[in-house]
Amino acid sequence: MMSVMSFSLLADVEDFSEKRDEEILTASLTHPSLFAILVDRYEDAFLRKAEGNVKSREEAEDIVQETFTKIYFNARRFVPQEGATFRSWGYKILVNTTFTHYQKMK
């Protein structure tokens, strides 16, 4: 049986599923469960990008997990600017995390 609290969180997620990434990121600061929407939207694409660079699914999964952690913990630093979306910011973090991982492996 679903509790009232989990039902409320599920309703929040459904209400935000059509929102822009930037709005979801901002809302996730006070409602962390909403961050799952961004993970759902970007996880597969991030995995493809990371795996294309490191050639290992396991390493790519570690990189993507670290990337989402960095995105979440630095969410307050994100400032929407013309030409700079959440998507471009997220990919920049992914590329930097992949590069750092690659340098450590060398």
Secondary structure, DSSP 8 states (H G I E B T S, - for coil): ---HHHHHHHHHHHHHTTS-HHHHHHHHTT-GGGHHHHHHHHHHHHHHHHHHHH--HHHHHHHHHHHHHHHHHTGGG---BTTB-HHHHHHHHHHHHHHHHHHHH-
